């Protein structure tokens, strides 16, 4: 993997502004459980937030693997 590829992966990694975090807080009941009725009523928003989180996880996973590959011990 070369530097431009690593730079490309970094540029392709979305910012960590994940709507799933705020949405989960909004849908959490005082006892710590999930308000299933509220989540169902906001299903399209929940699905979009989940997809965004999955995309972020995949992009950061690719970047992590690229960094590990770059930092691996090399034999002389």
Backbone as JSON Lines, residues from 0, in Angstrom:
{"i":0,"aa":"X","n":[0.87,-1.17,0.0],"ca":[0.0,0.0,0.0],"c":[0.91,1.22,0.0]}
{"i":1,"aa":"X","n":[0.65,2.17,-0.84],"ca":[1.48,3.36,-0.92],"c":[0.83,4.53,-0.2]}
{"i":2,"aa":"X","n":[1.6,5.62,-0.06],"ca":[1.12,6.78,0.68],"c":[-0.13,7.39,0.07]}
{"i":3,"aa":"X","n":[-0.23,7.57,-1.26],"ca":[-1.48,8.13,-1.8],"c":[-2.71,7.3,-1.45]}
{"i":4,"aa":"X","n":[-2.55,5.98,-1.41],"ca":[-3.68,5.13,-1.05],"c":[-4.07,5.37,0.41]}
{"i":5,"aa":"X","n":[-3.06,5.48,1.27],"ca":[-3.33,5.76,2.68],"c":[-3.99,7.13,2.83]}
{"i":6,"aa":"X","n":[-3.5,8.11,2.11],"ca":[-4.11,9.45,2.14],"c":[-5.54,9.4,1.61]}
{"i":7,"aa":"X","n":[-5.76,8.6,0.59],"ca":[-7.11,8.46,0.04],"c":[-8.06,7.83,1.03]}
{"i":8,"aa":"X","n":[-7.58,6.82,1.75],"ca":[-8.41,6.19,2.78],"c":[-8.73,7.18,3.89]}
{"i":9,"aa":"X","n":[-7.74,7.97,4.27],"ca":[-7.97,8.97,5.31],"c":[-9.0,10.0,4.85]}
{"i":10,"aa":"X","n":[-8.87,10.45,3.62],"ca":[-9.82,11.43,3.08],"c":[-11.23,10.84,2.96]}
{"i":11,"aa":"X","n":[-11.31,9.54,2.73],"ca":[-12.61,8.89,2.55],"c":[-13.28,8.55,3.88]}
{"i":12,"aa":"X","n":[-12.56,8.68,4.99],"ca":[-13.13,8.37,6.29],"c":[-13.99,9.55,6.74]}
{"i":13,"aa":"X","n":[-15.27,9.32,6.94],"ca":[-16.16,10.43,7.31],"c":[-15.86,10.95,8.7]}
{"i":14,"aa":"X","n":[-16.25,12.19,8.98],"ca":[-16.05,12.71,10.33],"c":[-16.88,11.9,11.34]}
{"i":15,"aa":"X","n":[-16.44,11.9,12.56],"ca":[-17.08,11.09,13.6],"c":[-18.29,11.81,14.2]}
{"i":16,"aa":"X","n":[-19.1,12.4,13.38],"ca":[-20.32,13.07,13.83],"c":[-21.48,12.12,13.53]}
{"i":17,"aa":"X","n":[-21.62,11.12,14.39],"ca":[-22.59,10.06,14.14],"c":[-23.93,10.37,14.79]}
{"i":18,"aa":"X","n":[-24.96,10.37,13.98],"ca":[-26.3,10.67,14.49],"c":[-26.83,9.56,15.4]}
{"i":19,"aa":"X","n":[-26.27,8.37,15.3],"ca":[-26.73,7.25,16.13],"c":[-26.54,7.54,17.61]}
{"i":20,"aa":"X","n":[-25.51,8.32,17.95],"ca":[-25.22,8.61,19.36],"c":[-26.31,9.48,19.95]}
{"i":21,"aa":"X","n":[-26.62,10.57,19.28],"ca":[-27.68,11.45,19.77],"c":[-29.04,10.75,19.74]}
{"i":22,"aa":"X","n":[-29.29,10.0,18.67],"ca":[-30.57,9.3,18.54],"c":[-30.74,8.27,19.66]}
{"i":23,"aa":"X","n":[-29.68,7.53,19.97],"ca":[-29.76,6.55,21.05],"c":[-30.06,7.23,22.39]}
{"i":24,"aa":"X","n":[-29.45,8.38,22.61],"ca":[-29.71,9.12,23.85],"c":[-31.17,9.56,23.9]}
{"i":25,"aa":"X","n":[-31.7,10.0,22.78],"ca":[-33.09,10.45,22.73],"c":[-34.08,9.3,22.94]}
{"i":26,"aa":"X","n":[-33.7,8.11,22.55],"ca":[-34.6,6.95,22.62],"c":[-34.4,6.11,23.88]}
{"i":27,"aa":"X","n":[-33.52,6.56,24.76],"ca":[-33.25,5.81,25.98],"c":[-34.23,6.22,27.08]}
{"i":28,"aa":"X","n":[-34.83,5.24,27.71],"ca":[-35.76,5.46,28.81],"c":[-34.98,5.77,30.1]}
{"i":29,"aa":"X","n":[-35.64,6.36,31.07],"ca":[-34.96,6.65,32.34],"c":[-34.33,5.42,33.0]}
{"i":30,"aa":"X","n":[-34.92,4.23,32.78],"ca":[-34.35,3.02,33.38],"c":[-33.19,2.45,32.57]}
{"i":31,"aa":"X","n":[-32.83,3.12,31.46],"ca":[-31.7,2.69,30.65],"c":[-32.08,1.82,29.46]}
{"i":32,"aa":"X","n":[-33.34,1.43,29.37],"ca":[-33.8,0.62,28.25],"c":[-34.1,1.48,27.02]}
{"i":33,"aa":"X","n":[-34.41,0.82,25.95],"ca":[-34.74,1.49,24.7],"c":[-36.25,1.66,24.59]}
{"i":34,"aa":"X","n":[-36.7,2.84,24.26],"ca":[-38.13,3.11,24.05],"c":[-38.48,2.56,22.66]}
{"i":35,"aa":"X","n":[-38.97,1.34,22.64],"ca":[-39.24,0.65,21.37],"c":[-40.34,1.34,20.56]}
{"i":36,"aa":"X","n":[-41.33,1.88,21.23],"ca":[-42.4,2.58,20.51],"c":[-41.87,3.84,19.82]}
{"i":37,"aa":"X","n":[-41.05,4.6,20.53],"ca":[-40.45,5.81,19.94],"c":[-39.5,5.43,18.81]}
{"i":38,"aa":"X","n":[-38.74,4.35,18.99],"ca":[-37.82,3.91,17.95],"c":[-38.59,3.47,16.7]}
{"i":39,"aa":"X","n":[-39.69,2.77,16.9],"ca":[-40.51,2.34,15.77],"c":[-41.1,3.53,15.03]}
{"i":40,"aa":"X","n":[-41.49,4.55,15.78],"ca":[-42.07,5.74,15.16],"c":[-41.02,6.51,14.35]}
{"i":41,"aa":"X","n":[-39.77,6.31,14.69],"ca":[-38.68,7.02,14.0],"c":[-37.85,6.05,13.17]}
{"i":42,"aa":"X","n":[-38.46,4.96,12.7],"ca":[-37.75,3.89,12.0],"c":[-36.87,4.38,10.84]}
{"i":43,"aa":"X","n":[-37.37,5.25,9.96],"ca":[-36.49,5.7,8.87],"c":[-35.22,6.4,9.4]}
{"i":44,"aa":"X","n":[-35.38,7.2,10.43],"ca":[-34.24,7.9,11.03],"c":[-33.28,6.91,11.69]}
{"i":45,"aa":"X","n":[-33.84,5.9,12.35],"ca":[-33.02,4.87,12.99],"c":[-32.22,4.1,11.92]}
{"i":46,"aa":"X","n":[-32.88,3.73,10.85],"ca":[-32.19,2.99,9.78],"c":[-31.08,3.82,9.15]}
{"i":47,"aa":"X","n":[-31.35,5.09,8.92],"ca":[-30.33,5.98,8.34],"c":[-29.15,6.13,9.3]}
{"i":48,"aa":"X","n":[-29.43,6.3,10.58],"ca":[-28.36,6.43,11.57],"c":[-27.53,5.15,11.66]}
{"i":49,"aa":"X","n":[-28.18,4.01,11.58],"ca":[-27.47,2.73,11.6],"c":[-26.59,2.57,10.37]}
{"i":50,"aa":"X","n":[-27.11,2.93,9.21],"ca":[-26.32,2.84,7.98],"c":[-25.11,3.77,8.04]}
{"i":51,"aa":"X","n":[-25.31,4.96,8.57],"ca":[-24.21,5.91,8.71],"c":[-23.13,5.33,9.63]}
{"i":52,"aa":"X","n":[-23.54,4.75,10.74],"ca":[-22.59,4.17,11.69],"c":[-21.84,2.99,11.05]}
{"i":53,"aa":"X","n":[-22.54,2.17,10.27],"ca":[-21.9,1.04,9.6],"c":[-20.89,1.53,8.56]}
{"i":54,"aa":"X","n":[-21.23,2.57,7.81],"ca":[-20.31,3.14,6.83],"c":[-19.06,3.68,7.52]}
{"i":55,"aa":"X","n":[-19.28,4.37,8.64],"ca":[-18.15,4.92,9.4],"c":[-17.25,3.79,9.9]}
{"i":56,"aa":"X","n":[-17.86,2.76,10.45],"ca":[-17.08,1.63,10.97],"c":[-16.27,0.96,9.86]}
{"i":57,"aa":"X","n":[-16.87,0.79,8.69],"ca":[-16.16,0.15,7.58],"c":[-15.0,1.02,7.11]}
{"i":58,"aa":"X","n":[-15.21,2.33,7.02],"ca":[-14.15,3.24,6.58],"c":[-13.0,3.27,7.58]}
{"i":59,"aa":"X","n":[-13.32,3.31,8.85],"ca":[-12.26,3.34,9.85],"c":[-11.55,2.0,9.92]}
{"i":60,"aa":"X","n":[-12.27,0.91,9.67],"ca":[-11.64,-0.42,9.64],"c":[-10.63,-0.49,8.5]}
{"i":61,"aa":"X","n":[-10.99,0.03,7.32],"ca":[-10.06,0.04,6.18],"c":[-8.83,0.88,6.51]}
{"i":62,"aa":"X","n":[-9.04,2.04,7.12],"ca":[-7.93,2.91,7.49],"c":[-7.04,2.24,8.53]}
{"i":63,"aa":"X","n":[-7.63,1.61,9.52],"ca":[-6.87,0.91,10.55],"c":[-5.99,-0.19,9.94]}
{"i":64,"aa":"X","n":[-6.57,-0.98,9.06],"ca":[-5.8,-2.05,8.42],"c":[-4.66,-1.48,7.57]}
{"i":65,"aa":"X","n":[-4.9,-0.38,6.89],"ca":[-3.85,0.26,6.09],"c":[-2.72,0.77,6.98]}
{"i":66,"aa":"X","n":[-3.08,1.37,8.11],"ca":[-2.06,1.85,9.04],"c":[-1.27,0.69,9.64]}
{"i":67,"aa":"X","n":[-1.96,-0.37,10.0],"ca":[-1.26,-1.54,10.53],"c":[-0.3,-2.11,9.49]}
{"i":68,"aa":"X","n":[-0.72,-2.13,8.25],"ca":[0.13,-2.65,7.18],"c":[1.37,-1.77,7.03]}
{"i":69,"aa":"X","n":[1.18,-0.45,7.09],"ca":[2.3,0.48,6.98],"c":[3.26,0.34,8.17]}
{"i":70,"aa":"X","n":[2.75,0.05,9.35],"ca":[3.56,0.01,10.56],"c":[4.09,-1.37,10.9]}
{"i":71,"aa":"X","n":[3.8,-2.34,10.06],"ca":[4.24,-3.71,10.36],"c":[5.77,-3.77,10.36]}
{"i":72,"aa":"X","n":[6.32,-4.67,11.17],"ca":[7.78,-4.84,11.19],"c":[8.26,-5.33,9.83]}
{"i":73,"aa":"X","n":[9.31,-4.79,9.39],"ca":[9.88,-5.19,8.1],"c":[11.16,-5.97,8.34]}
{"i":74,"aa":"X","n":[11.36,-6.99,7.53],"ca":[12.6,-7.76,7.63],"c":[13.68,-7.04,6.83]}
{"i":75,"aa":"X","n":[14.87,-7.05,7.4],"ca":[15.97,-6.41,6.67],"c":[16.8,-7.37,5.87]}
